[in-house]
Amino acid sequence: MNQADSTMRDITLAFHIGAPNTDNGQLTWSLRKDAQPLLDRGVMIRRPGTYMSAVTNLVQKQDKEPVTDQEREALLASIVKDQEVSRLILTNSGFLGVPGWMLSGGRLFRNAGKNTAALRHAFPGNPCEFFLGLRDPATLIGPVFRSQTGRTWKQFAGRADFLNLRWSDVVADIQAHNPGCRITVWCNEETPVIWPSILGHVTGLGDSFRFSGGLDITRGIISEQGYERLEAYLASRPGLSENQRERVQELFLTYFHSEEAVEEEIDLPGWSQALVDAMGDAYLSDTELIRRMPGVTFLS
């Protein structure tokens, strides 16, 4: 094994696997605002379009025939090029499973473990971590259904029991198929406040780095006046800790949030407000279960 091969295997792969219709690509764009400073610290984030087809081809190939170490290392080298990288962030909600089939078999993403294991086995020599944003199935199912065109509602929903859709099953499945890989989870509903913490965990830099895109999610759901005042307030207090900044953001969101941006209309065949409310309660209970799962880092 030459020095270049050794360097490729030293790269930690941070897979952001979704869920679909959570950040909608914002992770990439927020981190790319700091692309060079992150690279100076050994962290690389590239646009998914620059690597997704190559990664997908490699994953599909290993199902049919052996993949050599040289092929794996050549793929990583083509992504990082001649940069010194210790952590590579790869993001795609399709890693979790095809969104249009998310209820196949009556479970949420029943192939999540298998799909993430295939991704992980494509690079068996590299340390690997998974990152997953959850979302209340009551508000997730509609947007995912509308984003696909190949299946009718009856085909999409199948025999799913909407009150028994559990993200904890998805997380446990990923863990069972990927021993030794850390998994970090958060709720999409909380991302406006904890977005800097999410960025810190995905990059592996924690609180040691102040991200230029730390307010990106907040900006989308707060009034322009509120955002300007929040930005000015935080700029005038650079010594605030991340926990203090989160509390400030939460306060500003309480007073200045945009009703149009946060209001979600749920209109699906046969659904009632009672069902939506019950699904929301089940989701909250499920996230508490995930929070207590060994080996899971739960951001909140």
C-alpha positions as CSV (number, residue, x, y, z in Angstrom):
1,M,0.0,0.0,0.0
2,N,1.5,3.3,-1.0
3,Q,1.3,6.6,0.9
4,A,-1.6,7.9,-1.2
5,D,-3.7,4.8,-0.4
6,S,-2.9,5.1,3.3
7,T,-4.0,8.8,3.2
8,M,-7.3,7.9,1.5
9,R,-8.1,5.3,4.2
10,D,-7.4,7.8,6.9
11,I,-10.3,9.9,5.8
12,T,-13.4,9.8,8.0
13,L,-16.6,9.6,5.9
14,A,-19.5,11.6,7.4
15,F,-22.7,10.5,5.6
16,H,-25.6,12.8,5.9
17,I,-28.4,10.5,4.9
18,G,-31.5,12.6,5.1
19,A,-34.3,12.4,5.8
20,P,-35.9,13.7,2.6
21,N,-37.7,17.0,2.9
22,T,-35.8,18.1,6.0
23,D,-32.9,20.4,5.2
24,N,-33.4,20.2,1.3
25,G,-29.7,20.7,0.5
26,Q,-29.2,23.4,3.1
27,L,-26.4,21.5,4.8
28,T,-24.3,21.7,1.7
29,W,-24.9,25.3,1.0
30,S,-24.4,26.4,4.6
31,L,-21.1,24.6,4.9
32,R,-19.9,25.7,1.5
33,K,-20.0,29.3,2.7
34,D,-16.9,28.3,4.8
35,A,-15.5,25.8,2.3
36,Q,-11.9,27.1,2.5
37,P,-11.7,27.7,6.2
38,L,-13.1,24.2,6.7
39,L,-10.6,22.8,4.2
40,D,-7.8,24.5,6.1
41,R,-9.0,22.3,9.1
42,G,-9.1,19.1,6.9
43,V,-12.9,19.1,6.4
44,M,-14.2,18.9,2.8
45,I,-17.8,19.6,1.7
46,R,-18.5,19.4,-2.1
47,R,-21.7,19.6,-4.1
48,P,-23.4,16.2,-4.3
49,G,-23.5,16.5,-8.1
50,T,-19.7,16.2,-8.2
51,Y,-19.7,12.7,-6.6
52,M,-23.1,11.1,-6.4
53,S,-23.0,9.2,-9.7
54,A,-19.6,7.8,-9.0
55,V,-20.5,6.7,-5.5
56,T,-23.8,5.2,-6.7
57,N,-22.0,3.3,-9.5
58,L,-19.5,1.9,-7.0
59,V,-22.2,0.8,-4.6
60,Q,-24.2,-0.9,-7.4
61,K,-21.1,-2.6,-8.8
62,Q,-20.2,-4.2,-5.5
63,D,-23.6,-6.1,-5.6
64,K,-22.5,-7.8,-8.8
65,E,-18.8,-8.2,-8.6
66,P,-15.8,-7.6,-6.3
67,V,-14.6,-4.0,-6.0
68,T,-10.9,-3.5,-5.6
69,D,-9.2,-1.3,-3.0
70,Q,-7.6,0.6,-5.9
71,E,-11.1,1.4,-7.2
72,R,-12.3,2.7,-3.9
73,E,-9.2,4.8,-3.3
74,A,-9.4,6.2,-6.9
75,L,-12.9,7.3,-6.2
76,L,-12.0,9.1,-3.0
77,A,-9.0,10.6,-4.7
78,S,-11.2,11.9,-7.5
79,I,-13.3,13.7,-4.9
80,V,-10.6,15.2,-2.6
81,K,-8.2,15.7,-5.6
82,D,-4.9,16.9,-4.2
83,Q,-6.2,18.4,-1.0
84,E,-5.2,17.3,2.5
85,V,-8.5,16.0,3.9
86,S,-9.2,14.1,7.2
87,R,-13.0,14.3,7.0
88,L,-15.2,14.1,3.9
89,I,-18.9,15.0,4.1
90,L,-21.2,13.2,1.7
91,T,-24.9,14.1,1.7
92,N,-27.9,12.7,-0.1
93,S,-31.4,11.9,1.2
94,G,-31.4,9.0,-1.3
95,F,-28.8,7.2,0.9
96,L,-31.6,6.3,3.3
97,G,-33.8,4.8,0.5
98,V,-35.9,6.0,-2.5
99,P,-38.3,8.6,-1.0
100,G,-41.2,7.4,-3.1
101,W,-40.9,4.0,-1.4
102,M,-40.5,5.3,2.1
103,L,-43.6,3.4,3.3
104,S,-43.0,0.2,1.4
105,G,-43.8,-2.8,3.6
106,G,-45.7,-0.7,6.0
107,R,-42.5,0.7,7.8
108,L,-40.5,3.9,7.5
109,F,-37.6,3.2,5.2
110,R,-37.5,-0.5,5.8
111,N,-34.2,-0.8,3.8
112,A,-32.4,1.9,5.7
113,G,-30.0,-0.6,7.4
114,K,-29.3,-2.5,4.2
115,N,-28.8,0.7,2.2
116,T,-26.5,2.4,4.6
117,A,-24.5,-0.8,5.0
118,A,-24.0,-1.0,1.3
119,L,-22.7,2.6,1.4
120,R,-20.5,1.8,4.3
121,H,-19.1,-1.4,2.7
122,A,-18.1,0.5,-0.4
123,F,-15.4,2.1,1.8
124,P,-14.7,-0.6,4.5
125,G,-11.3,0.8,5.4
126,N,-12.5,4.2,6.3
127,P,-14.0,5.4,9.6
128,C,-17.7,6.1,9.1
129,E,-20.4,8.2,10.8
130,F,-24.1,8.7,9.9
131,F,-26.2,11.8,10.4
132,L,-30.0,11.8,10.2
133,G,-32.5,14.5,10.6
134,L,-36.0,13.2,11.7
135,R,-39.3,14.7,10.9
136,D,-42.8,14.1,12.2
137,P,-44.3,11.6,9.7
138,A,-47.6,13.6,9.8
139,T,-45.8,16.5,8.1
140,L,-43.3,14.4,6.1
141,I,-45.5,12.0,4.2
142,G,-47.4,14.7,2.2
143,P,-44.4,16.5,0.8
144,V,-42.6,13.2,-0.1
145,F,-45.7,11.9,-1.8
146,R,-46.1,15.1,-3.8
147,S,-42.5,15.1,-4.8
148,Q,-42.8,11.9,-6.7
149,T,-45.0,11.1,-9.7
150,G,-44.6,7.4,-10.3
151,R,-47.1,6.1,-7.6
152,T,-50.7,6.8,-6.7
153,W,-51.6,7.5,-3.1
154,K,-52.8,4.0,-2.7
155,Q,-49.6,2.6,-4.0
156,F,-47.4,5.0,-2.0
157,A,-49.2,4.4,1.3
158,G,-49.7,0.7,0.9
159,R,-50.7,-1.0,4.1
160,A,-48.9,1.5,6.3
161,D,-50.3,1.9,9.8
162,F,-49.7,5.6,10.2
163,L,-49.9,5.5,14.0
164,N,-47.1,2.9,14.1
165,L,-44.4,4.5,12.0
166,R,-41.3,4.7,14.1
167,W,-38.0,6.5,13.5
168,S,-36.6,4.4,16.3
169,D,-37.0,1.3,14.1
170,V,-35.0,3.1,11.4
171,V,-32.2,4.2,13.7
172,A,-32.0,0.7,15.3
173,D,-31.8,-0.9,11.8
174,I,-29.0,1.4,10.8
175,Q,-27.1,0.6,14.0
176,A,-27.6,-3.2,13.6
177,H,-26.3,-3.1,10.0
178,N,-23.3,-0.8,10.7
179,P,-21.6,-1.8,14.0
180,G,-18.9,0.6,15.0
181,C,-20.4,3.5,13.0
182,R,-21.6,6.5,15.1
183,I,-25.0,7.9,14.4
184,T,-26.1,11.4,15.2
185,V,-29.8,12.3,15.1
186,W,-31.9,15.5,15.4
187,C,-35.4,16.7,14.9
188,N,-36.0,18.8,11.8
189,E,-38.5,20.8,13.8
190,E,-35.7,22.1,16.0
191,T,-33.1,22.9,13.3
192,P,-33.6,26.7,13.3
193,V,-32.2,26.8,16.8
194,I,-29.7,24.0,16.8
195,W,-28.4,24.5,13.2
196,P,-24.9,25.6,14.3
197,S,-24.7,22.5,16.6
198,I,-25.7,20.3,13.6
199,L,-23.0,21.9,11.5
200,G,-20.5,21.5,14.3
201,H,-21.2,17.8,14.7
202,V,-21.3,17.0,10.9
203,T,-17.9,18.7,10.4
204,G,-16.5,17.2,13.6
205,L,-15.4,20.7,14.8
206,G,-18.0,21.1,17.5
207,D,-18.2,24.5,19.1
208,S,-14.6,25.4,18.0
209,F,-15.8,27.0,14.7
210,R,-18.3,29.8,14.1
211,F,-20.2,29.0,10.9
212,S,-21.1,31.7,8.4
213,G,-24.3,29.8,7.7
214,G,-25.3,29.3,11.3
215,L,-28.5,31.5,10.9
216,D,-29.5,30.1,7.4
217,I,-32.5,28.1,8.7
218,T,-33.7,30.8,11.0
219,R,-33.6,33.3,8.1
220,G,-36.2,31.3,6.2
221,I,-38.8,31.3,9.0
222,I,-38.3,34.8,10.6
223,S,-39.5,38.2,9.5
224,E,-36.9,40.4,7.8
225,Q,-37.0,42.9,10.6
226,G,-36.6,40.1,13.2
227,Y,-33.6,38.6,11.3
228,E,-31.9,42.0,11.0
229,R,-32.3,42.6,14.7
230,L,-31.1,39.1,15.6
231,E,-28.0,39.4,13.4
232,A,-27.2,42.8,14.9
233,Y,-27.7,41.5,18.5
234,L,-25.4,38.5,17.9
235,A,-22.8,40.6,16.2
236,S,-22.7,43.0,19.1
237,R,-22.1,40.0,21.5
238,P,-19.3,37.9,19.9
239,G,-18.5,36.3,23.3
240,L,-21.8,34.4,23.7
241,S,-21.4,30.6,23.9
242,E,-23.3,28.4,21.5
243,N,-25.9,27.6,24.2
244,Q,-26.4,31.3,24.8
245,R,-26.7,32.0,21.1
246,E,-29.3,29.2,20.8
247,R,-31.4,30.7,23.6
248,V,-31.2,34.1,21.9
249,Q,-32.4,32.6,18.6
250,E,-35.2,30.8,20.3
251,L,-36.4,34.1,21.9
252,F,-36.3,36.0,18.6
253,L,-38.1,33.2,16.8
254,T,-40.9,33.4,19.4
255,Y,-41.4,37.1,18.7
256,F,-40.6,37.4,15.0
257,H,-41.4,34.0,13.4
258,S,-43.3,34.1,10.0
259,E,-46.6,32.4,10.1
260,E,-46.5,31.7,6.4
261,A,-43.1,30.1,6.5
262,V,-43.9,27.7,9.4
263,E,-47.5,26.9,8.7
264,E,-48.0,23.5,7.0
265,E,-51.2,22.3,5.3
266,I,-51.8,18.6,5.5
267,D,-54.3,17.3,3.0
268,L,-54.1,13.6,2.3
269,P,-56.9,11.1,1.5
270,G,-58.7,9.8,4.5
271,W,-56.6,11.9,7.0
272,S,-58.2,13.8,9.8
273,Q,-56.9,16.3,12.3
274,A,-57.3,13.7,15.0
275,L,-55.0,11.3,13.1
276,V,-52.4,14.1,12.5
277,D,-52.4,15.0,16.2
278,A,-52.1,11.3,17.3
279,M,-49.2,10.9,14.8
280,G,-47.5,13.9,16.3
281,D,-47.8,12.5,19.8
282,A,-46.4,9.2,18.7
283,Y,-43.5,11.0,17.1
284,L,-42.7,12.9,20.3
285,S,-42.7,9.7,22.3
286,D,-40.5,8.0,19.7
287,T,-37.9,10.8,19.7
288,E,-37.7,10.4,23.5
289,L,-37.0,6.7,23.0
290,I,-34.3,7.5,20.4
291,R,-32.8,10.0,22.8
292,R,-32.1,7.1,25.3
293,M,-30.8,4.6,22.7
294,P,-27.2,3.6,23.4
295,G,-24.7,4.7,20.8
296,V,-26.9,7.5,19.5
297,T,-26.0,11.2,19.8
298,F,-29.2,13.1,19.9
299,L,-28.9,16.8,19.3
300,S,-31.6,19.1,20.9
